[in-house]
Amino acid sequence: MTRANLLAVSVGNTRTRVGAYVDGKLVESATFINERHTRVMDSVKDAARPLRDHAEAPVVMSSVNPAVSSQMETELQGLGRPLYRVERDLPIPIGRQLDPEALVGEDRLLNAAGAFDVLKQAAVIVDAGTAMTVDLVDGAGTFHGGAILPGAQLMLDSLTQRTALLPEVELSRPTETVGHSTVEAMLSGVYYGQRGAVRELVERFADAAGQYPLVVATGGDADLLFREWDLVDRIVPDLTLMGLEVTLRVALERGREES
């Protein structure tokens, strides 16, 4: 099996995640806030240090945030490495059962590719970020789409912005299920509301798939929302980066087969 060397860069709505792969293994990873763009680029360069002896190792980039990624792509070219954008330069290696006109976020497809590469069975992938996505991959490695809902902090922000008296609240685990203050009530509603939505969707996806899939969670809020929850089989913070590594590896293997 091909062991890829690459710098994986995943630009999200709020955060950018980067990781260096050496011989197919993730040896360095970090997450940064997009608003601190200058610091993000410095940290990307730091993350590339394990690849200093692999000058041929490319940057493989995905994005769901064009405003950030367009500038970042230009700056990444300054690293002097080949740069590939998934779907534009490299197809994400996951089957798709979608409407013809469907436009699916690259992160969702990469998460599916990364999960299926390891699990080789049906799975539900929950990505808990600015938005939350809950997606189904069947046992043949086909991405069927799923559901999109507001992320936890977005829910809290909308309560503040669309009401007269509810305060600004930063996401955290509620200390009590029955909120005895406005803040605790908001946290409880969002925290258990997110979990309840995921459980309902997983059960419905299981009915559609004819089997109960493994549930994999990723994203910036996954640990806070799902740690030690029996519904979620594993939390994989670097799942999107894994999808980027799989994408390059499969492209390299196909290139060798065709040559």
Buried (B, 14 or more C-beta within 10 A) or exposed (E): EBEBBBBBBBBBBBBBBBBBBBEBEBEBBBBBEBEEBEEBBEBBBEBBEBBEEBEEBBBBBBBBBEEBBEEBBEBBEEBEBEBBBBBEBBEBBBBEEEEEEEEBBBBBBBBBBBBBBBBEBBBBBBBBBBBBBBBBBBBEBBBBBBBBBBBBBBBBBEBEEEEEEBEEBEBEEBEEEEBEEEBBBBBBBBBEBBBEBBBEBBEBBBEEBEEEBBBBBBBBBBBBBBEEBEBBBBBBBBBBBBBBBBBBBBBBBEEEEEE
